[in-house]
């Protein structure tokens, strides 16, 4: 990413770390918070860096404005392409798969592989890739004005970014089929009833409620939360024995962490523990 593109990425996806909480804000309200390739790539970078950054203990993803959270990719902005050899075709087999794997699929994986709690503050409409981001978060706090729209079916497109992987795991197969086949708008209250949103709050209270929740998570034993997050995600894929072995491994690893030692000390000293996050 060249310097000019990097500067645009930093302006259009702001990142603020305060009190262990990394807040990522999509800042393109004039474009319905659709995200070009460089904002997508900056999101991936931020989630991957947060995974191992000891200063980050919780991540909040939200957007500027009140109307849209994210309406997916901004297809008007194209990434630079290498010069093709003379005679090379416009389309080469495998290029679309590579584009998906390094694009929104990589973004979904970076969110789920980040072993820090990821809260999504849904301030408006989530459509296309915005719907995928909503599903990929660990916790979703929705403004009462928020809504989710699966636009893929209406545009004769296969949902991407892991949408079809995540949706049935959250809402069940039959409801997922209804959402994908019909593409009806899902209101904030419906998101709550489906289990996609954890809470619905008045729009004016979204930022404050999310900040309070993020602060609570940032004060918890971060490694424990990260390992529990991995076990939760792997549980739908692994057989029982593999899950139990992984559970035992993480329990043993936790005994050697500073927070593991603090838990024992606080219990012996009959006081509240103070978690460091490592």
C-alpha positions as CSV (number, residue, x, y, z in Angstrom):
1,X,0.0,0.0,0.0
2,X,1.6,3.3,-1.1
3,X,1.8,6.3,1.2
4,X,-1.2,8.1,-0.4
5,X,-3.4,5.0,-0.1
6,X,-2.2,4.4,3.5
7,X,-3.2,7.9,4.5
8,X,-6.7,7.5,3.0
9,X,-7.0,4.1,4.8
10,X,-6.1,5.7,8.1
11,X,-8.6,8.5,7.6
12,X,-11.4,6.3,6.5
13,X,-10.8,3.7,9.2
14,X,-9.8,5.3,12.4
15,X,-8.2,3.3,15.2
16,X,-8.1,4.6,18.8
17,X,-6.7,2.6,21.7
18,X,-7.9,3.7,25.2
19,X,-7.9,1.8,28.4
20,X,-7.2,-1.5,26.6
21,X,-10.1,-1.0,24.2
22,X,-9.3,-0.6,20.5
23,X,-12.1,1.2,18.7
24,X,-12.2,0.9,14.9
25,X,-14.6,3.2,13.2
26,X,-15.4,3.0,9.5
27,X,-15.5,6.7,8.5
28,X,-17.1,7.0,5.1
29,X,-20.7,8.1,5.9
30,X,-20.9,10.0,2.6
31,X,-20.5,6.6,0.8
32,X,-22.9,4.7,3.1
33,X,-19.8,3.4,4.9
34,X,-19.1,1.1,2.0
35,X,-15.5,0.0,2.2
36,X,-12.9,0.0,-0.5
37,X,-10.1,-2.5,-0.7
38,X,-7.7,-0.4,1.3
39,X,-10.1,0.0,4.3
40,X,-10.8,-3.7,4.1
41,X,-7.1,-4.5,4.2
42,X,-6.6,-2.0,7.1
43,X,-9.3,-3.8,9.0
44,X,-7.5,-7.1,8.5
45,X,-4.3,-5.6,9.7
46,X,-5.9,-4.2,12.8
47,X,-7.5,-7.4,13.8
48,X,-4.4,-9.4,13.2
49,X,-2.3,-7.0,15.2
50,X,-4.8,-6.9,18.0
51,X,-4.5,-10.6,18.4
52,X,-1.0,-10.4,19.8
53,X,-0.9,-6.8,21.1
54,X,-0.9,-7.1,24.9
55,X,-2.1,-3.5,25.1
56,X,-5.4,-4.5,23.3
57,X,-7.8,-6.3,25.5
58,X,-11.1,-5.7,23.6
59,X,-11.9,-4.5,20.1
60,X,-15.0,-2.4,19.2
61,X,-16.0,-2.1,15.5
62,X,-18.5,0.6,14.6
63,X,-19.1,3.3,11.9
64,X,-19.6,7.0,11.6
65,X,-23.0,8.5,11.2
66,X,-26.4,7.2,12.2
67,X,-27.8,5.8,8.9
68,X,-25.4,3.1,7.8
69,X,-23.0,0.8,9.6
70,X,-21.6,-0.7,6.4
71,X,-23.0,-1.5,3.0
72,X,-20.3,-3.8,1.9
73,X,-17.5,-3.3,-0.7
74,X,-17.1,0.0,-2.5
75,X,-16.8,-1.5,-6.0
76,X,-16.1,2.0,-7.5
77,X,-12.6,1.8,-6.0
78,X,-10.5,-0.8,-7.7
79,X,-7.2,-2.1,-6.3
80,X,-4.1,-1.6,-8.5
81,X,-3.5,-4.6,-10.8
82,X,-0.1,-5.9,-12.1
83,X,0.5,-5.4,-15.8
84,X,-0.5,-8.5,-17.7
85,X,1.8,-10.1,-20.3
86,X,0.9,-9.5,-23.9
87,X,-1.9,-11.8,-25.0
88,X,-3.0,-12.7,-21.4
89,X,-6.8,-13.1,-21.0
90,X,-8.8,-10.7,-18.8
91,X,-10.0,-13.6,-16.7
92,X,-7.7,-16.3,-15.4
93,X,-9.0,-19.5,-13.7
94,X,-8.5,-19.2,-10.0
95,X,-8.3,-15.5,-9.8
96,X,-11.9,-15.1,-8.4
97,X,-11.2,-17.7,-5.7
98,X,-7.9,-15.9,-4.7
99,X,-9.8,-12.5,-4.6
100,X,-12.3,-14.0,-2.2
101,X,-9.7,-15.7,0.0
102,X,-7.7,-12.5,0.4
103,X,-10.7,-10.2,0.6
104,X,-13.8,-10.5,2.8
105,X,-13.1,-14.1,3.7
106,X,-9.7,-13.0,5.1
107,X,-11.5,-10.2,7.0
108,X,-14.0,-12.6,8.5
109,X,-11.2,-15.0,9.6
110,X,-9.1,-12.1,11.1
111,X,-12.1,-11.2,13.3
112,X,-12.8,-14.7,14.4
113,X,-9.1,-15.7,14.8
114,X,-8.4,-12.6,16.9
115,X,-8.3,-13.9,20.5
116,X,-9.7,-10.7,21.9
117,X,-13.4,-10.1,22.4
118,X,-14.8,-8.2,19.3
119,X,-17.9,-6.1,19.9
120,X,-19.8,-4.7,16.9
121,X,-21.8,-1.5,17.6
122,X,-24.4,-1.6,14.9
123,X,-25.4,2.0,14.4
124,X,-27.3,1.6,11.2
125,X,-27.9,-0.6,8.1
126,X,-25.7,-3.6,7.6
127,X,-25.9,-4.9,4.1
128,X,-23.7,-7.1,2.0
129,X,-20.3,-7.2,3.6
130,X,-21.6,-5.2,6.5
131,X,-24.0,-8.1,7.3
132,X,-21.0,-10.5,7.2
133,X,-19.1,-8.3,9.7
134,X,-22.1,-8.3,12.0
135,X,-22.2,-12.1,12.0
136,X,-18.4,-12.4,12.5
137,X,-18.3,-10.4,15.7
138,X,-18.4,-12.0,19.1
139,X,-21.0,-9.6,20.5
140,X,-23.4,-7.3,18.7
141,X,-25.0,-4.3,20.3
142,X,-27.6,-2.8,17.9
143,X,-29.2,0.6,17.9
144,X,-33.0,0.4,17.8
145,X,-32.8,2.0,14.4
146,X,-30.4,-0.6,13.0
147,X,-31.3,-3.2,10.4
148,X,-29.6,-6.0,8.4
149,X,-30.2,-6.7,4.7
150,X,-29.0,-9.7,2.8
151,X,-28.8,-8.1,-0.7
152,X,-27.0,-11.0,-2.4
153,X,-30.1,-13.0,-3.5
154,X,-31.7,-9.9,-5.0
155,X,-28.7,-9.3,-7.1
156,X,-28.2,-12.9,-8.3
157,X,-25.0,-13.2,-6.2
158,X,-23.7,-16.0,-4.0
159,X,-23.2,-14.5,-0.4
160,X,-19.5,-14.3,0.3
161,X,-17.2,-13.5,3.2
162,X,-18.3,-16.6,5.1
163,X,-21.9,-15.4,5.3
164,X,-23.3,-18.8,4.5
165,X,-20.9,-20.4,7.0
166,X,-21.8,-18.1,9.9
167,X,-25.6,-17.6,9.4
168,X,-26.9,-21.1,10.0
169,X,-24.6,-21.5,13.0
170,X,-26.3,-18.5,14.6
171,X,-29.9,-18.7,13.5
172,X,-30.4,-22.3,12.4
173,X,-30.7,-23.8,9.0
174,X,-34.4,-23.1,8.2
175,X,-34.2,-19.5,9.3
176,X,-31.0,-19.0,7.4
177,X,-32.6,-20.3,4.3
178,X,-35.5,-17.8,4.7
179,X,-33.1,-14.9,5.1
180,X,-30.9,-15.9,2.1
181,X,-33.7,-16.8,-0.2
182,X,-36.0,-13.9,0.5
183,X,-33.6,-11.1,1.4
184,X,-36.1,-9.4,3.6
185,X,-34.9,-6.5,5.8
186,X,-34.3,-7.7,9.4
187,X,-35.1,-5.1,12.1
188,X,-33.1,-4.5,15.3
189,X,-35.8,-6.3,17.4
190,X,-35.7,-9.3,14.9
191,X,-31.9,-9.4,15.2
192,X,-32.3,-9.7,18.9
193,X,-34.9,-12.5,18.6
194,X,-32.8,-14.4,16.1
195,X,-29.7,-14.3,18.4
196,X,-27.7,-12.1,15.9
197,X,-27.8,-9.1,18.3
198,X,-27.1,-9.5,22.1
199,X,-28.8,-6.2,23.0
200,X,-30.9,-3.5,21.4
201,X,-30.5,0.0,22.9
202,X,-31.8,3.4,21.9
203,X,-29.6,4.9,19.2
204,X,-28.6,7.8,21.4
205,X,-27.3,5.3,24.0
206,X,-25.4,3.0,21.7
207,X,-21.9,4.5,22.1
208,X,-22.1,4.8,25.9
209,X,-23.5,1.2,26.3
210,X,-20.8,-0.2,24.1
211,X,-18.1,1.7,25.9
212,X,-19.3,0.3,29.2
213,X,-19.4,-3.2,27.9
214,X,-16.0,-2.9,26.3
215,X,-14.5,-1.6,29.5
216,X,-15.9,-4.6,31.4
217,X,-14.4,-7.0,29.0
218,X,-11.0,-5.2,29.0
219,X,-10.8,-5.6,32.7
220,X,-11.2,-9.4,32.5
221,X,-8.5,-12.1,32.1
222,X,-7.8,-11.7,28.4
223,X,-6.0,-15.0,27.7
224,X,-8.9,-16.9,29.3
225,X,-11.4,-15.0,27.0
226,X,-9.3,-15.6,24.0
227,X,-8.9,-19.4,24.6
228,X,-12.6,-19.6,25.4
229,X,-13.4,-17.8,22.1
230,X,-11.3,-20.3,20.2
231,X,-13.0,-23.3,21.9
232,X,-16.4,-21.8,21.0
233,X,-15.5,-21.5,17.4
234,X,-13.8,-24.8,17.1
235,X,-16.6,-26.7,18.9
236,X,-18.8,-26.6,15.8
237,X,-16.1,-28.3,13.7
238,X,-14.2,-30.6,16.1
239,X,-15.3,-34.0,17.3
240,X,-15.9,-34.4,21.0
241,X,-12.5,-35.9,21.8
242,X,-10.6,-33.1,20.1
243,X,-12.7,-30.5,21.8
244,X,-12.1,-32.0,25.3
245,X,-8.3,-32.4,24.6
246,X,-8.1,-28.7,23.5
247,X,-10.1,-27.7,26.6
248,X,-7.7,-29.5,28.9
249,X,-4.7,-28.0,27.1
250,X,-6.0,-24.4,27.5
251,X,-6.8,-25.1,31.2
252,X,-3.2,-26.3,31.8
253,X,-1.8,-23.3,29.9
254,X,-3.9,-20.9,31.9
255,X,-2.3,-22.2,35.1
256,X,1.0,-20.7,34.0
257,X,-0.3,-17.2,33.1
258,X,0.0,-14.2,35.4
259,X,-3.8,-14.0,35.6
260,X,-3.9,-17.7,36.6
261,X,-1.4,-17.0,39.4
262,X,-3.4,-13.9,40.4
263,X,-6.6,-16.0,40.6
264,X,-4.9,-18.3,43.1
265,X,-3.4,-15.4,45.1
266,X,-6.7,-13.5,45.3
267,X,-8.5,-16.6,46.4
268,X,-6.0,-17.3,49.2
269,X,-5.9,-13.7,50.3
270,X,-9.8,-13.4,50.1
271,X,-9.7,-10.3,47.8
272,X,-10.9,-9.4,44.4
273,X,-8.4,-10.3,41.6
274,X,-6.9,-7.6,39.4
275,X,-6.4,-9.1,35.9
276,X,-3.4,-8.1,33.9
277,X,-4.5,-9.7,30.6
278,X,-1.5,-12.1,30.2
